[in-house]
Amino acid sequence: MAEEAKPAEEAKPAGEAKEQPAGAPAAGAASEAKPVKKADKKKEKKGKRVRTGRKHFKSDVYKFYKVEGGKATASKKPCPRCGAGTWLAEHKGRLYCGRCTYTIFEKRGQ
């Protein structure tokens, strides 16, 4: 019984080649090799983006008030449409609200 249970490799004739592992190429199959992958092209790195436009910042609130005699008084006029907290910008010959576009034109004689 021991002779009948021989492994499959020993039963092969001596003239045949042994099986190769799955990943290794066959000895006579050099022309049938797998195609070689091209090297991945390296992408050119882009530099840091440059910001365009102006940099936004919070307005300095202390510029809108003046302290006189221990009390703070507003140095600019508030917008009548928007209410307190929105100030009118002082331009040449006019006062302008940047939030609601309210405009007060000054008289030419003054």
C-alpha positions as CSV (number, residue, x, y, z in Angstrom):
1,M,0.0,0.0,0.0
2,A,2.9,2.4,0.6
3,E,4.0,2.1,-3.0
4,E,0.6,3.0,-4.4
5,A,0.3,6.3,-2.4
6,K,3.3,8.0,-4.1
7,P,3.0,11.8,-4.6
8,A,2.2,13.0,-8.1
9,E,5.7,14.5,-8.7
10,E,7.5,11.3,-8.2
11,A,5.2,9.5,-10.7
12,K,6.3,11.8,-13.6
13,P,9.0,10.6,-16.0
14,A,12.5,12.0,-15.5
15,G,12.6,13.8,-18.9
16,E,9.8,16.4,-18.0
17,A,10.6,19.7,-16.3
18,K,9.3,20.4,-12.8
19,E,6.4,22.9,-12.4
20,Q,7.4,26.5,-11.8
21,P,5.7,28.7,-9.2
22,A,2.8,30.8,-10.5
23,G,4.7,34.1,-10.6
24,A,7.9,32.9,-12.2
25,P,8.2,32.9,-16.1
26,A,8.5,29.6,-17.9
27,A,12.0,28.6,-19.1
28,G,11.2,28.4,-22.8
29,A,8.6,31.2,-22.8
30,A,10.8,34.3,-22.9
31,S,9.0,35.6,-26.0
32,E,5.6,35.3,-24.3
33,A,6.6,37.4,-21.3
34,K,4.1,39.9,-19.8
35,P,4.3,43.4,-21.2
36,V,6.4,45.8,-19.0
37,K,4.5,48.7,-17.5
38,K,5.7,52.2,-18.4
39,A,7.0,54.2,-15.5
40,D,4.4,56.6,-14.1
41,K,5.1,60.1,-15.2
42,K,5.8,62.4,-12.3
43,K,3.5,65.4,-12.2
44,E,5.1,68.7,-12.0
45,K,4.3,70.3,-8.6
46,K,2.5,73.6,-8.7
47,G,3.7,76.4,-6.5
48,K,1.7,78.0,-3.7
49,R,-1.2,80.1,-4.9
50,V,-0.9,83.8,-4.8
51,R,-3.9,85.6,-3.4
52,T,-5.4,88.3,-5.5
53,G,-7.4,91.2,-4.2
54,R,-7.3,92.9,-0.9
55,K,-6.9,91.2,2.5
56,H,-10.0,91.6,4.6
57,F,-9.7,92.7,8.2
58,K,-12.0,93.8,11.0
59,S,-12.3,97.6,11.3
60,D,-10.8,99.3,14.3
61,V,-13.9,100.2,16.4
62,Y,-11.9,102.6,18.6
63,K,-11.6,105.0,15.6
64,F,-15.4,105.5,15.5
65,Y,-15.6,106.9,19.1
66,K,-14.0,109.9,20.9
67,V,-13.7,110.0,24.7
68,E,-14.5,113.4,26.1
69,G,-15.0,114.0,29.8
70,G,-15.3,110.3,30.6
71,K,-18.0,109.7,28.0
72,A,-17.7,108.1,24.6
73,T,-19.3,110.0,21.7
74,A,-19.6,108.7,18.1
75,S,-17.3,110.5,15.7
76,K,-19.3,109.3,12.6
77,K,-22.9,109.4,11.8
78,P,-24.9,106.2,11.9
79,C,-26.9,105.1,8.9
80,P,-30.6,106.1,9.2
81,R,-31.8,103.0,7.2
82,C,-29.5,100.3,8.8
83,G,-29.6,101.7,12.3
84,A,-27.0,101.8,15.0
85,G,-23.7,100.0,14.4
86,T,-23.5,100.8,10.7
87,W,-21.6,104.0,10.0
88,L,-21.7,106.4,7.1
89,A,-18.4,106.7,5.2
90,E,-17.1,110.2,4.7
91,H,-16.2,110.9,1.1
92,K,-15.6,114.1,-0.8
93,G,-18.9,115.9,-0.8
94,R,-21.1,113.0,0.4
95,L,-21.7,110.5,3.2
96,Y,-22.3,106.9,2.0
97,C,-23.4,103.6,3.6
98,G,-21.6,100.6,2.2
99,R,-24.3,98.2,3.5
100,C,-27.5,99.6,2.0
101,T,-26.0,102.2,-0.5
102,Y,-27.7,105.1,1.3
103,T,-26.1,108.4,0.2
104,I,-26.3,111.9,1.6
105,F,-25.0,114.6,-0.7
106,E,-23.6,117.8,1.0
107,K,-24.6,121.1,-0.4
108,R,-22.2,122.8,-2.8
109,G,-22.1,126.2,-1.0
110,Q,-20.6,124.7,2.2
